């Protein structure tokens, strides 16, 4: 199942402006790749960031949102951001469900 992780931080805690946040950020991808093995997270599908909005959007293929929550704590995302985890579907998969109902 796909999940979107929407992580938003303040300008003050932004890795551009905060040394502690920068240390977390610099190792984030490496730590995420290592830690996903602990949980039912199949892979990191994509990782986007909007620098001026101070938001990261991470798409994960996982089994449970609670595992993603644990990952965000373990790698430090929750130490500098407010995190929202949202189940997501591909448009084409949703379309197939609608077509099957007809």
Secondary structure, DSSP 4 states (H G I P E B T S, - for coil): -EEEEEEE--GGGSTTT-HHHHHHHHTHHHHHHHHGGGTTEEEEEEEEEETTTTEEEEEEEES-HHHHHHHHHHHTHHHHSEEEEEEE--HHHHHHHHHHH-
